[in-house]
Amino acid sequence: MTMILNQLSPQYAFPRLRYRHKRLGRGIRIIDKIHGQLYQEGEKVNQIYFLIEGRVALYKKNSEGYSIELAPVACGEFIGIQNIKNLEESSHSAKVCRPSRLLLIPTVQLPYFIKRWPAFKKHIIGQLIDHLDVLISC
């Protein structure tokens, strides 16, 4: 996996990761998705994703039922990070807009994942802080 993350997202290089198979153990795996939903608004999500390459967008339905794009997700960002504790239903939908490669992490395995690859912990914290900064500036 180091090779993939280094080649596709060199700024998010994690030297201790080793890619041998698409399955990394404990349900953590790399998936290729051509199009479609990762999860829908109102759905309880039990995994988070890390976008290695491709394009994913976040959507929310307005009061009239139309989907409004909230934000595109950049490579090297987590998707569904608000679901880390599985406390509530998703407040938005995530849709693959062009073929994408993602790292899928079941939320129950997040402590194992962070312990095994500690560089991701700083990245998750940084992304959560960025989300708070956006909320505060609104």
C-alpha positions in Angstrom: 0.0 0.0 0.0 2.9 2.4 0.5 3.6 2.2 -3.2 0.0 3.2 -4.0 -0.2 6.1 -1.5 3.3 7.3 -2.4 2.6 7.2 -6.1 -0.9 8.6 -6.1 -0.7 10.9 -3.1 3.0 11.6 -2.3 2.2 14.2 0.3 0.4 11.5 2.3 3.2 9.0 2.3 3.0 6.5 5.2 6.3 4.6 5.2 5.2 1.7 7.5 2.3 0.7 5.2 3.0 -2.3 3.0 0.8 -3.1 0.1 0.6 -6.8 -0.9 -3.1 -7.5 -1.4 -6.2 -5.3 -1.5 -7.2 -6.7 1.9 -5.1 -5.4 4.7 -6.8 -7.4 7.5 -9.6 -6.9 10.0 -11.9 -5.7 7.2 -9.6 -2.9 6.2 -9.2 -3.0 2.4 -8.6 -1.0 -0.8 -11.6 -0.8 -3.0 -12.0 0.4 -6.6 -15.4 2.0 -7.3 -16.4 3.2 -10.7 -19.6 5.2 -9.7 -22.5 5.2 -7.3 -23.1 5.9 -3.7 -20.7 5.2 -0.8 -23.5 6.0 1.6 -26.8 8.0 1.7 -28.1 10.7 3.9 -30.0 9.2 6.9 -28.1 5.9 6.7 -26.1 4.7 9.6 -22.5 4.4 8.3 -20.2 1.9 9.9 -17.0 2.7 8.0 -14.9 5.6 6.9 -13.1 5.9 3.6 -9.8 7.5 2.6 -9.7 8.7 -1.0 -6.5 7.6 -2.7 -7.5 8.7 -6.2 -10.6 9.7 -8.1 -13.4 12.1 -7.2 -16.1 11.8 -4.6 -18.6 14.5 -3.8 -20.8 15.1 -0.7 -24.5 15.9 -1.2 -27.4 16.9 0.9 -31.1 17.1 -0.1 -32.8 20.4 0.4 -36.4 20.9 1.6 -37.7 20.4 -1.9 -35.9 17.1 -2.3 -33.2 18.3 -4.7 -29.6 17.2 -4.1 -27.1 20.0 -3.5 -23.4 19.4 -3.7 -21.8 20.4 -0.4 -18.2 19.8 -1.3 -15.9 17.7 -3.5 -13.5 15.5 -1.5 -9.8 15.9 -2.4 -7.4 13.0 -2.7 -5.8 12.3 0.7 -9.0 13.1 2.6 -11.2 11.0 4.8 -14.9 10.5 3.9 -17.5 9.8 6.6 -15.2 11.0 9.3 -18.2 12.3 11.3 -19.2 8.7 11.7 -16.1 7.7 13.7 -18.2 6.8 16.8 -21.3 5.5 15.0 -23.4 7.7 17.1 -25.9 9.0 14.5 -27.1 8.7 11.0 -25.2 10.4 8.2 -26.3 14.0 7.6 -25.3 13.8 3.9 -24.7 11.4 1.0 -21.3 10.5 -0.6 -21.2 9.7 -4.3 -18.3 8.5 -6.5 -18.3 10.9 -9.4 -15.5 9.3 -11.4 -13.6 6.0 -11.0 -11.9 6.1 -7.5 -9.6 4.1 -5.3 -10.5 4.2 -1.6 -9.2 2.7 1.6 -12.2 1.4 3.5 -11.9 1.3 7.3 -14.6 -0.2 9.4 -15.2 2.2 12.3 -14.8 -0.6 14.9 -11.3 -1.2 13.5 -10.3 2.5 13.7 -8.3 2.0 17.0 -6.4 -0.9 15.4 -5.8 1.1 12.2 -4.5 4.1 14.1 -2.2 2.0 16.3 -0.8 0.2 13.3 -0.4 3.3 11.1 -0.1 6.3 13.5 0.5 8.8 10.7 -3.2 8.6 9.9 -4.1 9.8 13.5 -2.5 13.2 12.8 -4.2 13.4 9.5 -7.7 12.6 11.0 -7.2 15.2 13.7 -6.1 17.8 11.1 -9.1 17.1 9.0 -11.5 17.4 11.9 -9.9 20.7 12.9 -10.3 21.9 9.3 -14.0 21.0 9.4 -14.4 22.9 12.7 -12.7 26.0 11.1 -15.1 25.9 8.3 -18.1 25.7 10.7 -16.8 28.6 12.8 -16.2 30.8 9.7 -19.8 30.3 8.5 
